C-alpha cells in the first residue's frame, strides 16, 4: 500500500473488544493503526486477529499506562507522511479524510491541520483557513481534530507530554492543547480547516469529568502555559466562578494546576 495517511487509534485493555470498525472507511492510501495498552496482559489475541482481518488495520500492544504515552507509541509506529490522532469510539467521514490528504498536498509548508468533529457538544470554531498562531475566542483543540505532517513533528521533537491526559499523575486532561501550544511555539505552520473528519458519539472526557480535580488542575495549568503568570493569576477567581465545581474547590484545584505548571514547565 502506498500510504498517505494513518489514523492513530489509541485504546486500553478490554476496550479493544468494543471497537466498531464499521464506521472506518476503507480508502486507498489510508491505514488504521491501533495502539492498545494492555498492562494486565489480557489475552486479546483473538480480537486483534479479527480486527487485522481487514488489510488496512494493524494492532500493536504495549504494557504501560497513560493516554499520552499511548499517543506517543502510536506516533512512533507511524510510517505514513500524514497522521491523524484518534480515539477508539470514533467513526470517520470519507470526504473528511480525503480532504485532509488534499489540503496537505496543496500546501507543502503546512505542518499541523486542525478540523471540526461531529459531536453532541456545541463548540466554537475559527473560520476556514485560520492561522492557529492567532488565538480564536473560545476555541480549543480536541485530540481527534488534529492531523499532522509526521516529518514536521519529528524535526521539532514534539510528542504528547506524559504529565497530562488520562492516566497522568496529576493533570487528567489538556494534553492536546499543550501539544498544540508547543507546536505553535516551535514555529510549525498550524491551520484550521472547516472540515468534519471524525464523528464522536458522546461527550469528551473534559465534559464528562469536569468536576474531577485532575481535570480542573489541567485548566489551571493551561491558563499559565497559554497566558503566562501575570495574565493568568488575576483570572483565577473568574475561572473558578465559571467552573461547574463549587467555587472554593475549583479555585483550589486551578491554583494547584498553575503551580504544577510552573514547576514542570519544561516537561509540559
C-alpha positions as CSV (number, residue, x, y, z in Angstrom):
1,X,0.0,0.0,0.0
2,X,1.2,3.5,-0.9
3,X,0.5,5.0,2.4
4,X,-0.6,8.7,2.6
5,X,-2.4,8.8,5.9
6,X,-2.5,6.7,9.1
7,X,-5.3,7.1,11.6
8,X,-3.7,6.5,15.0
9,X,-6.3,4.9,17.3
10,X,-5.4,4.6,21.0
11,X,-7.3,2.2,23.3
12,X,-6.8,0.4,26.6
13,X,-7.3,-3.2,27.6
14,X,-10.8,-4.6,27.2
15,X,-11.9,-1.6,25.2
16,X,-10.2,-3.2,22.2
17,X,-13.0,-5.7,22.1
18,X,-15.7,-3.0,21.8
19,X,-14.1,-1.2,18.8
20,X,-16.6,-0.9,16.0
21,X,-14.8,-0.6,12.6
22,X,-18.0,-0.4,10.6
23,X,-17.5,3.4,10.6
24,X,-13.9,3.2,9.4
25,X,-14.0,3.6,5.6
26,X,-11.6,1.6,3.5
27,X,-9.7,4.1,1.3
28,X,-6.6,3.8,-0.9
29,X,-3.5,5.1,1.0
30,X,-5.3,5.1,4.4
31,X,-4.4,2.8,7.2
32,X,-5.7,2.4,10.8
33,X,-3.0,1.8,13.4
34,X,-4.4,0.7,16.8
35,X,-2.1,1.1,19.8
36,X,-3.6,-0.9,22.7
37,X,-2.1,-0.6,26.2
38,X,-2.5,-3.9,28.0
39,X,-0.7,-3.7,31.3
40,X,-2.8,-6.6,32.8
41,X,-1.6,-8.9,29.9
42,X,-5.2,-9.8,28.9
43,X,-5.5,-12.3,26.1
44,X,-6.7,-10.1,23.3
45,X,-5.1,-12.0,20.5
46,X,-8.4,-13.2,19.0
47,X,-9.8,-9.7,19.0
48,X,-6.6,-8.3,17.4
49,X,-6.7,-11.1,14.7
50,X,-10.3,-10.3,13.9
51,X,-9.5,-6.6,13.5
52,X,-6.5,-7.3,11.4
53,X,-8.6,-9.4,9.0
54,X,-9.1,-6.1,7.4
55,X,-5.9,-5.4,5.4
56,X,-6.0,-1.7,6.4
57,X,-5.9,-2.3,10.2
58,X,-2.8,-3.1,12.3
59,X,-2.9,-3.7,16.1
60,X,0.1,-3.2,18.4
61,X,0.3,-3.9,22.2
62,X,2.1,-2.0,24.9
63,X,2.2,-2.8,28.6
64,X,2.3,0.6,30.3
65,X,-0.5,3.1,31.2
66,X,-1.3,6.7,30.3
67,X,-3.1,8.1,27.2
68,X,-0.3,10.4,26.3
69,X,2.2,7.6,26.4
70,X,-0.1,5.7,24.2
71,X,-0.3,8.6,21.7
72,X,3.5,8.6,21.6
73,X,3.6,4.9,21.0
74,X,1.2,5.4,18.0
75,X,3.3,8.2,16.6
76,X,6.4,6.1,16.9
77,X,4.7,3.3,15.0
78,X,3.6,5.6,12.2
79,X,5.3,5.5,8.8
80,X,2.9,7.5,6.6
81,X,3.6,11.1,5.7
82,X,0.4,12.2,7.4
83,X,-1.1,11.1,10.7
84,X,-4.5,11.7,12.3
85,X,-4.9,11.5,16.1
86,X,-7.9,9.3,17.1
87,X,-9.8,7.6,19.9
88,X,-11.4,4.1,19.9
89,X,-15.0,5.3,19.9
90,X,-15.0,7.3,16.6
91,X,-16.2,6.8,13.1
92,X,-14.8,8.8,10.2
93,X,-16.2,10.5,7.2
94,X,-14.7,9.5,3.8
95,X,-14.9,13.0,2.4
96,X,-13.2,14.4,5.5
97,X,-10.2,12.0,5.4
98,X,-9.8,12.7,1.6
99,X,-10.0,16.4,2.2
100,X,-7.2,16.2,4.9
101,X,-4.9,14.5,2.4
102,X,-5.8,17.0,-0.3
103,X,-5.1,20.1,1.9
104,X,-1.7,18.9,2.9
105,X,-0.9,18.0,-0.8
106,X,-1.8,21.5,-1.8
107,X,0.3,23.2,0.8
108,X,3.8,21.6,1.4
109,X,4.6,24.2,4.1
110,X,1.6,23.1,6.2
111,X,2.7,21.1,9.3
112,X,-0.4,20.7,11.5
113,X,-4.1,21.0,10.5
114,X,-7.0,21.0,12.9
115,X,-10.5,20.3,11.8
116,X,-14.1,20.0,13.0
117,X,-15.7,17.0,14.6
118,X,-19.3,15.9,14.8
119,X,-20.4,15.5,18.4
120,X,-23.2,16.4,20.8
121,X,-21.4,19.3,22.4
122,X,-21.7,22.7,20.8
123,X,-18.2,24.1,20.1
124,X,-16.8,27.3,18.7
125,X,-14.5,27.1,15.7
126,X,-12.5,29.7,13.8
127,X,-13.1,30.4,10.2
128,X,-11.8,28.1,7.5
129,X,-8.1,28.6,6.9
130,X,-7.5,30.4,10.2
131,X,-3.8,30.6,11.3
132,X,-3.7,29.0,14.7
133,X,-0.8,31.2,15.8
134,X,-3.6,33.8,16.4
135,X,-5.8,32.6,19.2
136,X,-9.6,32.4,18.4
137,X,-12.0,33.2,21.3
138,X,-13.5,30.1,23.0
139,X,-11.8,27.7,20.6
140,X,-9.6,24.8,21.8
141,X,-8.4,21.7,20.1
142,X,-9.7,18.2,20.8
143,X,-7.3,15.3,20.2
144,X,-9.4,13.7,17.4
145,X,-9.4,17.0,15.5
146,X,-5.6,17.0,14.8
147,X,-3.8,16.0,11.6
148,X,-0.1,16.2,11.4
149,X,2.7,16.0,8.8
150,X,4.8,13.4,10.6
151,X,8.2,14.7,9.4
152,X,7.4,18.1,10.9
153,X,6.9,17.0,14.4
154,X,9.9,14.6,14.1
155,X,12.1,17.6,13.3
156,X,10.7,19.6,16.1
157,X,10.9,16.7,18.6
158,X,7.2,17.0,19.5
159,X,5.4,14.4,21.5
160,X,2.5,14.4,23.9
161,X,3.5,15.1,27.5
162,X,3.1,12.1,29.9
163,X,2.3,14.7,32.6
164,X,-1.2,15.4,31.2
165,X,-4.1,13.3,30.0
166,X,-6.0,10.2,31.2
167,X,-3.7,8.2,33.5
168,X,-1.3,11.0,34.1
169,X,-0.2,11.5,37.7
170,X,-1.7,14.9,38.4
171,X,-3.3,16.5,35.3
172,X,-6.1,14.4,33.8
173,X,-6.7,16.4,30.6
174,X,-5.3,19.1,28.4
175,X,-2.6,17.1,26.6
176,X,-3.8,18.0,23.1
177,X,-3.8,21.7,24.0
178,X,-0.3,21.5,25.4
179,X,0.8,19.7,22.2
180,X,-0.7,22.4,20.0
181,X,0.9,25.1,22.1
182,X,4.3,23.5,21.8
183,X,3.8,23.0,18.0
184,X,3.0,26.7,17.6
185,X,5.9,27.9,19.7
186,X,8.2,25.5,17.8
187,X,7.4,27.6,14.7
188,X,5.3,24.9,13.0
189,X,2.7,26.1,10.5
190,X,-0.7,25.3,12.0
191,X,-4.0,26.0,10.4
192,X,-7.7,25.2,10.8
193,X,-10.0,23.7,8.2
194,X,-13.7,23.8,8.4
195,X,-13.9,20.1,7.5
196,X,-15.6,17.4,9.6
197,X,-13.4,14.3,9.8
198,X,-14.4,12.3,13.0
199,X,-17.8,11.6,14.5
200,X,-17.9,11.2,18.3
201,X,-21.0,9.7,19.8
202,X,-20.8,11.3,23.3
203,X,-19.2,13.9,25.4
204,X,-15.5,14.3,25.7
205,X,-13.5,13.5,28.9
206,X,-13.2,17.2,29.7
207,X,-17.0,17.5,29.9
208,X,-17.8,14.1,31.5
209,X,-15.2,14.5,34.1
210,X,-15.4,18.3,34.6
211,X,-15.8,18.1,38.4
212,X,-12.7,15.9,38.9
213,X,-9.7,17.5,40.5
214,X,-7.3,16.4,37.7
215,X,-9.4,18.0,35.0
216,X,-9.7,21.2,36.9
217,X,-6.0,21.2,37.6
218,X,-5.4,20.8,33.9
219,X,-7.4,24.0,33.2
220,X,-5.2,25.9,35.7
221,X,-2.1,24.5,34.1
222,X,-3.3,25.7,30.7
223,X,-4.1,29.1,32.0
224,X,-0.5,29.6,32.9
225,X,1.0,27.9,29.9
226,X,-1.1,29.9,27.5
227,X,-1.2,33.3,29.2
228,X,1.8,33.5,31.5
229,X,1.6,34.1,35.2
230,X,0.9,37.9,35.1
231,X,-2.2,37.4,32.9
232,X,-3.4,34.1,34.3
233,X,-3.2,34.8,38.1
234,X,-5.9,37.6,38.1
235,X,-8.2,35.3,36.1
236,X,-8.2,32.5,38.7
237,X,-11.4,33.7,40.6
238,X,-13.3,34.2,37.3
239,X,-12.4,30.8,36.0
240,X,-13.3,29.3,39.4
241,X,-16.7,31.0,39.2
242,X,-17.3,29.6,35.7
243,X,-16.3,26.1,36.7
244,X,-19.1,23.7,37.4
245,X,-17.4,22.6,40.7
246,X,-18.1,24.6,43.9
247,X,-16.1,27.9,43.8
248,X,-13.6,27.2,46.6
249,X,-12.9,23.7,45.3
250,X,-12.4,24.9,41.7
251,X,-10.2,27.8,42.9
252,X,-8.0,25.4,44.9
253,X,-7.5,22.9,42.1
254,X,-7.0,25.6,39.4
255,X,-4.3,27.1,41.7
256,X,-2.7,23.7,42.1
257,X,-2.6,23.2,38.4
258,X,-1.0,26.5,37.9
259,X,1.7,25.8,40.5
260,X,2.3,22.4,38.9
261,X,2.7,24.0,35.5
262,X,5.3,26.5,36.9
263,X,7.3,23.6,38.4
264,X,7.1,21.4,35.3
265,X,7.0,24.0,32.6
266,X,9.9,22.4,30.6
267,X,8.3,19.0,30.7
268,X,4.9,20.2,29.6
